[in-house]
Structures are given as structure tokens and as C-alpha cells.
Amino acid sequence: MSSAPAVRRLVITADDFGMADPVNEAIEIAASRGVLTAASLMVGAPAAADAVRRAGRLPYLHVGLHLVLTDGRPVLAPERIPHLVGEDGRFHDNMALAGVAMFLHPAARAELAAEITAQFQAFAATGLTLDHVNAHKHFHLHPTICGLALAIGRRFGARAMRAPCDPDRRVSLSEPFARLVKMRAARAGLLTPDRVFGLAWSGAMSTERLENLIRTLPSGLSEIYLHPATTGDFAGAAAGYRYGDELTALTSPSVAAAVGARGVELGGFGDFAAMGSR
């Protein structure tokens, strides 16, 4: 008796939706002309309203919440979360020190819960369907953030969470935390991908790399995440990121051809969660 054919399912996600107009523009282009299927929205970012407007024109783009708890501004007024922000009203950029406070300080944990709730509420106010949740710079690998994001996210209908277990990253101190996220998400009833590609080449996902990932994609559910933009000249841009190259990869005919040749099922996490199986 022959075995069933391998099923390859793939979510291709753009992070930082709402950070700036060039990011939003690239995401709209990649979703309407390329293989992009999902985007993670920063609800408190400067161009969030523009991102929501664009998402309304893209019915097949699955939008999730990109929690921002470092390297950005909160949704709540800074005076309501003094343990999470500096004098400039921005979240602390030192993730190690911020993480220790979140883990040990009851007041910081209470403020963190309030801010995470506020970001889910802001997403709900957009009217978009919540496809998934993750965090800027993968701060949801922090056990306290993960636990709160899962508990609060379930109240707002979250169905999936990124667990960044990247097989292309040979040595990673984050791997045990990613596996913990995967285990805790499963216990909470949220879908996680079997593997995530992007950590090894963050900001440098070329056409060749994306095409090769798809041509060698294993069975099960995978996620590939990128950071496309039409230009790298915007506030918050990361030094050295090849934003334009990532947009080119997402709209490349050879990448689209690889999806078809490999028989890959593209979609959002909501699509695959609704199937009830990977």
C-alpha cells in the first residue's frame, strides 16, 4: 500500500506592518503581486492606521498582532507603565534587563499585562480578523510575556503563535525558549508552525534563498518570515537589512513557480487552524 503524499503547508509572513509607509507599501505589493500570505501588525506604530487601510484592500492577507514591548512606544500612556518605559516614554531597549524586571517585579508584570491587553484591544478595534500573535524581536520567548500573550490572546480569539524553531540556525541560545513557547501554545490550544525560517537570514532573505527554502520545504506546517520595504530609508529601519531584496524575493516569478512545482499550500495560520490538522 502506497503512503499518502506529503502535505506541505506554508505561511509567508511580513513582520513590522505599520512601522512605516515603505513597509506597508511593500507588504501590499507582496500580497497582491507575490506570495506573501500574512503580516504582523504593530498597532501602536506610526503608520498603523495606513497599514489597516491597506489590509482592508487585501482580503487574502491574514493579519496578526506583532506585540511591541521593546524598541518602540507603548499603546498605554507611559505614566501608566513606568516600570516598562524610560524617561523618553519608549520601551527599554535592553531586553535582558527589561526581561528580568518583568520576571521578578510584580508591578512590572501587572503593567505588562495591561499593555498586552491594550495592544490586543487596539487590534480588535481595527475590525481585522486576528490570525496570529508574535512579538517584535521575538520577545514573546520570554516566559512571562509568553504566558500573558497566550492567556490574553485567547480572550481575543488568537489561534496561532510563532514558535521560532529555525532548523537553518545551527547554534541558537533561543532554541530552548522557542520549544517552550511551542509546548505552552499547544497546551493553550494555539497552533504553532512545525518550523520557522528567517532567523538565520533576518533582513537578507534573497530570491535565491527563498526559492531554495520552498524547493526543499519538508512536509507539515512551516513559516517563513521576512521584512520587506520599498526603501531602507525610514525611521526604525535596521542597519544592514536588505529590505528591497526581500520585496524582490516575495514578488519573484521563480519563487511563485517553486511554490507550484513543489505543490505547496499557501495560506494564513487561520486557514490551517480551521483544518484542525497539519
C-alpha positions, 0 to 999 in steps of 0.5 A: 500500500502506497503512503499518502503524499506529503502535505506541505503547508506554508505561511509567508509572513511580513513582520513590522506592518505599520512601522512605516509607509515603505513597509506597508507599501511593500507588504501590499505589493507582496500580497497582491503581486507575490506570495506573501500570505500574512503580516504582523501588525504593530498597532501602536506604530506610526503608520498603523492606521495606513497599514489597516487601510491597506489590509482592508484592500487585501482580503487574502492577507491574514493579519496578526498582532506583532506585540511591541514591548521593546524598541518602540512606544507603548499603546498605554500612556507611559505614566501608566507603565513606568516600570516598562518605559524610560524617561523618553516614554519608549520601551527599554531597549535592553531586553535582558534587563527589561526581561528580568524586571518583568520576571521578578517585579510584580508591578512590572508584570501587572503593567505588562499585562495591561499593555498586552491587553491594550495592544490586543484591544487596539487590534480588535478595534481595527475590525481585522480578523486576528490570525496570529500573535508574535512579538517584535524581536521575538520577545514573546520567548520570554516566559512571562510575556509568553504566558500573558500573550497566550492567556490574553490572546485567547480572550481575543480569539488568537489561534496561532503563535510563532514558535521560532524553531529555525532548523537553518540556525545551527547554534541558537541560545533561543532554541530552548525558549522557542520549544517552550513557547511551542509546548505552552501554545499547544497546551493553550490550544494555539497552533504553532508552525512545525518550523520557522525560517528567517532567523538565520537570514533576518533582513537578507532573505534573497530570491535565491534563498527563498526559492531554495527554502520552498524547493526543499520545504519538508512536509507539515506546517512551516513559516517563513518570515521576512521584512520587506520595504520599498526603501531602507530609508525610514525611521526604525529601519535596521542597519544592514537589512536588505529590505528591497531584496526581500520585496524582490524575493516575495514578488519573484516569478521563480519563487511563485513557480517553486511554490507550484512545482513543489505543490505547496499550500499557501495560506494564513495560520487561520486557514490551517487552524480551521483544518484542525490538522497539519 
